[in-house]
Every structure is written in C-alpha cells, then in structure tokens.
Amino acid sequence: MNVLKEQKLDLVVIGTGMAGAAAAVFAANRGLTTAQVGETGEIIFASGYLDLLGVHPPENGRILSDPWVGLVQLARDEPDHPLARLAPDIIRTALDEFFRFLEASGLPYRRDAKKNAQVLTPLGTTKPTYAAPETMWAGVKALQDQQPCLLIDIRGLRGFSARQIAAVWDTRWPKLRTVTIDFPGSDHLTELYTETMARQLEQPQNLAELAARIKPHLKDAVVVGLPAILGVRNSLAVAAALAEQLAVPVFEIPTMPPGVPGLRLRDTFSENIAQLGVSLYREKRVQAVRPESDGAFVLTIADHAGEEMIHAWRVLLAGGRFLGKGLQADQAGIREPLFGLPVYQPLSRREWHRHYFLDPRGHAVNRAGLETDQRMRPLGEKGTPVFRNLYAAGSILAHQDWMRRKCGSGLAIATAYAAVEAIKMDG
Ligand SMILES: Cc1cc2nc3c(=O)[nH]c(=O)nc-3n(C[C@H](O)[C@H](O)[C@H](O)COP(=O)(O)OP(=O)(O)OC[C@H]3O[C@@H](n4cnc5c(N)ncnc54)[C@H](O)[C@@H]3O)c2cc1C
C-alpha cells in the first residue's frame, strides 16, 4: 500500500460527473493542489445540452424562456433550492468560467446569455436549455425559423429516428424532409453504434464519403441535421468539414443515451483537467475516509489493482445520487455511505413516491439529499457542519429535483463554484 503521507493536498474532489469536473476546474484555476477521484457517473448519459433552469414551477410545466427571471421566481417559491441560495451573479460567473474552460479545451458551447434556447430531443420533442455544443447550435435557428431542413437517418442506427422527428413536427415544419442513407463502410453490418461511427468520421475519407451520400438529397435544404456522430475528439472540426463539403450548415441532434456528447464531455474533462495540474484517479472509488484531529482527511482509494491513500486538508463530495452511488437506498432509508452524513428524506419509504408516476408534483424521494450551510458544508442533526473541512456540490444536494426543473448541469456547476470559492476563502 502506497501511503502519500508526506504530501497533504489542498483538496480532494470525490466525483467525476459534471459537479466534480467543474469543481476540479475551479480548484485548479485558483491554484489549489487538487486530486479528483471517480467513476464515469451520469455524465455518460448527458445529451450535451447544458441546462440552467428550464421549467418553473414544474407543477404546471411552465417552460422558461428566461432562466434568470426563473431563478428570481425560484428564490421566492423555494428558498431552500440549491440554486435559489446562490446569487445570480455567482451563477453567471461560474458558468462563464466553465464555458471558458470548455472552449479552451476544444469543446465550445453556444448560448444566448439572456434566454434559453429551444432544442430538439431524439424523440422529436423540444426542451429548453441554456447552452448547446457549437455542433448543435445551427439546429436552434433551424427550429426557430422552420428553415428548409434535411434530417439524416442512418440505416441500422438505433436510438435515433429522423422520420419520427419529422412525424412529430408534420405540418408545423413543412419544409422538414428526411432521407435514410447507409453509413460508409457499413454494408455488412446490421447494427451500428454511435461511438464507432463518430470515431470513423474523424477520418477525412469517411467524412467525404458521408457527404457524397447526403449531397444528392439536399435539394432546397439550407441546413442539414444528423444524429450526434460527428467525431468524439474533434467534433467542431468534423462538423465544419462536413458543412463545407455540403455547402450548408449542419447540426447534431442527441441520440438516446448513452451517446457521443456524453463521451466528449467525459474525455474533455479527463484530458484537460489533468493538464491543469489536477491528479486524476479515473475509474476509481474512495472506499473509506478517515478524519484526522487537525481537520484533514486520509482517503483510501481503490480499484481492482489495489489500494492507495491520499491525504488532504479539504474534501468536496460530488458523488451524485443513486446512479453515481453518492446516495444509497435500502429498507432503512436513504444513506450517504462514505461519511455517514445525515440525508434529508421523507420520514418513511411509503412517502417516497406519489401514487401516479407522472404526478406533476413529482416525488419526494427525488428531493432527498444533503443539506448544507451557506459555505456548502453538509449539516449534521444539530444544524451545524459535520466536518469543518467537508463540502458538497451537485445532485447529491437536497431540495432539488433537477430532472423536472431541467437544471442538472447548471446546478452542478454553480454549486461546485460556490463550494470551491468557500474552500479558497477558508484556506
Ligand atoms: C439520462 C440523463 C440525461 C441528462 N441530460 C441532461 C441534459 O440534457 N442537460 C443537463 O444539463 N443535464 C443533464 N443530465 C444531468 C447531468 O449530466 C449531471 O449528471 C447531473 O447534473 C448530476 O451531476 P453530478 O456530478 O452531481 O453527479 P454524477 O454525474 O452522478 O456524478 C457522480 C460522481 O461521483 C462518483 N462517486 C460517487 N461515490 C464515489 C466514491 N465513493 N468514490 C469516488 N467517486 C464516487 C461517481 O463515480 C460519479 O463520477 C442528464 C443526466 C442523465 C442521467
């Protein structure tokens, strides 16, 4: 067992999802010596769209065109919501810093800073989002102006159907057409996978062949939509090259998860966070944490190859919910397994869910999580921080149901920022 006792880091971030990744970026930007530990988490399921606040109040499904106005309403209606506890300026600054990181890492996002965009889902419905990868942005205008548009179906690809999208829009988007083509080199295959296709399209000859197969069907189309398969590593360049060959803008639409946009985020984080100087323990878990008398922690990190220990002054827990295993549920209730922190939750399991799955009021279990003080430190039964040097961020936090409010990434990034700012000040 390798015990790194001699090096006490400023911070260990537990979690490599959106909250953990954002926290690692913010910590590195502030010069904190940082390690990050985690398995892939929910990020692999991400559509690529980055939501801030799309719906409020969710009971009547009100779609927000302006997330900033929505945040003011949220603060009034639900002051305990983690986004409601942060000043809008803090949220804005957090997002700006995070987008600068993505841009510098080769995965630029586009947004209209003042309002949400309406974007297409793989089912052909729309959803409000705050920002979208550059490779998806031409779709926002195409949808808004109902431009003459050609959507591409690829034979053998599951989890995406241009024909279904067109059927949903029908007469509401009269100049939306679809065509089904064979993917270059797929003649002998009955089933295709988005990651493999995306990697193949990074080869210029495959991209040129795809363009050649689309071109005869362009006709009056001024924009072309495809499933999100335009490269894993350098999607911007792949999309630009295809647009040039077709002589019209192109845009991607997310496929059903897991998909390529989630892979891009995962790889962008793991490659570029390491370049910022963060020690990354990828696909590993923190098995145990031992608090020390001086307020620091010793963390045991393990994978199939063995154990390692790291020593840090502060820990930021961004372990996610049930999928990431930051929270666990059993007959006794919902637990936070690593530190044994109290979890805000309904008094009994019977109250977790309402009778109807689609009840517009949502389910109490989805609002379970950690309560924190204003410095993002998890609270104990007495309402004071359990550990003075432990912080939390992301979907593990209580009093939020990010899926219904469409606020997943915004909540993760803004709370990570607030936690790292507190850590920097406390340091
Ligand atoms: C299907 C799906 C679609 C989504 N679509 C969108 C979307 O369109 N727009 C949007 O904004 N957001 C979307 N999201 C949400 C978003 O991607 C984030 O997942 C969400 O905001 C929560 O992020 P998180 O970092 O808090 O948690 P997670 O992403 O769950 O990350 C938790 C991390 O903690 C790690 N962890 C837990 N315990 C330990 C431990 N003991 N040791 C080490 N590591 C540990 C896990 O391995 C994981 O890395 C979607 C999520 C899903 C599931």
The ligand as an SDF file (V2000), in Angstrom:
LIG
                    3D

 53 58  0  0  0  0  0  0  0  0999 V2000
  -30.1380   10.4170  -18.8160 C   0  0  0  0  0  0  0  0  0  0  0  0
  -29.5840   11.7250  -18.3600 C   0  0  0  0  0  0  0  0  0  0  0  0
  -29.7200   12.8290  -19.1950 C   0  0  0  0  0  0  0  0  0  0  0  0
  -29.2300   14.0590  -18.7920 C   0  0  0  0  0  0  0  0  0  0  0  0
  -29.3880   15.1190  -19.6320 N   0  0  0  0  0  0  0  0  0  0  0  0
  -29.0020   16.3280  -19.2190 C   0  0  0  0  0  0  0  0  0  0  0  0
  -29.2440   17.4660  -20.0470 C   0  0  0  0  0  0  0  0  0  0  0  0
  -29.7910   17.3710  -21.1380 O   0  0  0  0  0  0  0  0  0  0  0  0
  -28.8510   18.6710  -19.5860 N   0  0  0  0  0  0  0  0  0  0  0  0
  -28.2640   18.8360  -18.3620 C   0  0  0  0  0  0  0  0  0  0  0  0
  -27.9390   19.9530  -18.0010 O   0  0  0  0  0  0  0  0  0  0  0  0
  -28.0200   17.7820  -17.5610 N   0  0  0  0  0  0  0  0  0  0  0  0
  -28.3850   16.5340  -17.9530 C   0  0  0  0  0  0  0  0  0  0  0  0
  -28.1680   15.4570  -17.1490 N   0  0  0  0  0  0  0  0  0  0  0  0
  -27.6130   15.6760  -15.7830 C   0  0  0  0  0  0  0  0  0  0  0  0
  -26.1050   15.9660  -15.7040 C   0  0  0  0  0  0  0  0  0  0  0  0
  -25.4180   15.2720  -16.7070 O   0  0  0  0  0  0  0  0  0  0  0  0
  -25.4700   15.5590  -14.3740 C   0  0  0  0  0  0  0  0  0  0  0  0
  -25.4320   14.1820  -14.3250 O   0  0  0  0  0  0  0  0  0  0  0  0
  -26.1980   15.9700  -13.1640 C   0  0  0  0  0  0  0  0  0  0  0  0
  -26.2350   17.3540  -13.2130 O   0  0  0  0  0  0  0  0  0  0  0  0
  -25.5200   15.4360  -11.8630 C   0  0  0  0  0  0  0  0  0  0  0  0
  -24.1260   15.6230  -11.8420 O   0  0  0  0  0  0  0  0  0  0  0  0
  -23.2660   15.2150  -10.5790 P   0  0  0  0  0  0  0  0  0  0  0  0
  -21.8500   15.4630  -10.9090 O   0  0  0  0  0  0  0  0  0  0  0  0
  -23.8250   15.8400   -9.3550 O   0  0  0  0  0  0  0  0  0  0  0  0
  -23.5000   13.6290  -10.3730 O   0  0  0  0  0  0  0  0  0  0  0  0
  -22.9930   12.3190  -11.2900 P   0  0  0  0  0  0  0  0  0  0  0  0
  -22.8980   12.7450  -12.6850 O   0  0  0  0  0  0  0  0  0  0  0  0
  -23.8900   11.2420  -10.8950 O   0  0  0  0  0  0  0  0  0  0  0  0
  -21.5530   12.0900  -10.7550 O   0  0  0  0  0  0  0  0  0  0  0  0
  -21.3070   11.4880   -9.5040 C   0  0  0  0  0  0  0  0  0  0  0  0
  -19.8470   11.0580   -9.4770 C   0  0  0  0  0  0  0  0  0  0  0  0
  -19.4990   10.6780   -8.1470 O   0  0  0  0  0  0  0  0  0  0  0  0
  -18.7280    9.4890   -8.2060 C   0  0  0  0  0  0  0  0  0  0  0  0
  -18.7440    8.8470   -6.8970 N   0  0  0  0  0  0  0  0  0  0  0  0
  -19.7790    8.5580   -6.0740 C   0  0  0  0  0  0  0  0  0  0  0  0
  -19.3200    7.9530   -4.9560 N   0  0  0  0  0  0  0  0  0  0  0  0
  -17.9630    7.8860   -5.0800 C   0  0  0  0  0  0  0  0  0  0  0  0
  -16.9190    7.3530   -4.2650 C   0  0  0  0  0  0  0  0  0  0  0  0
  -17.1370    6.7720   -3.0940 N   0  0  0  0  0  0  0  0  0  0  0  0
  -15.6480    7.4370   -4.7260 N   0  0  0  0  0  0  0  0  0  0  0  0
  -15.3670    8.0360   -5.9170 C   0  0  0  0  0  0  0  0  0  0  0  0
  -16.3150    8.5420   -6.7240 N   0  0  0  0  0  0  0  0  0  0  0  0
  -17.6030    8.4510   -6.3040 C   0  0  0  0  0  0  0  0  0  0  0  0
  -19.3230    8.7150   -9.3430 C   0  0  0  0  0  0  0  0  0  0  0  0
  -18.4350    7.7440   -9.7930 O   0  0  0  0  0  0  0  0  0  0  0  0
  -19.5120    9.8670  -10.3500 C   0  0  0  0  0  0  0  0  0  0  0  0
  -18.3000   10.1490  -11.0000 O   0  0  0  0  0  0  0  0  0  0  0  0
  -28.5910   14.2020  -17.5280 C   0  0  0  0  0  0  0  0  0  0  0  0
  -28.4290   13.0920  -16.7170 C   0  0  0  0  0  0  0  0  0  0  0  0
  -28.9290   11.8670  -17.1090 C   0  0  0  0  0  0  0  0  0  0  0  0
  -28.7760   10.6970  -16.1770 C   0  0  0  0  0  0  0  0  0  0  0  0
  1  2  1  0
  2  3  1  0
  2 52  2  0
  3  4  2  0
  4  5  1  0
  4 50  1  0
  5  6  2  0
  6  7  1  0
  6 13  1  0
  7  8  2  0
  7  9  1  0
  9 10  1  0
 10 11  2  0
 10 12  1  0
 12 13  2  0
 13 14  1  0
 14 15  1  0
 14 50  1  0
 15 16  1  0
 16 17  1  0
 16 18  1  0
 18 19  1  0
 18 20  1  0
 20 21  1  0
 20 22  1  0
 22 23  1  0
 23 24  1  0
 24 25  2  0
 24 26  1  0
 24 27  1  0
 27 28  1  0
 28 29  2  0
 28 30  1  0
 28 31  1  0
 31 32  1  0
 32 33  1  0
 33 34  1  0
 33 48  1  0
 34 35  1  0
 35 36  1  0
 35 46  1  0
 36 37  1  0
 36 45  1  0
 37 38  2  0
 38 39  1  0
 39 40  1  0
 39 45  2  0
 40 41  1  0
 40 42  2  0
 42 43  1  0
 43 44  2  0
 44 45  1  0
 46 47  1  0
 46 48  1  0
 48 49  1  0
 50 51  2  0
 51 52  1  0
 52 53  1  0
M  END
$$$$
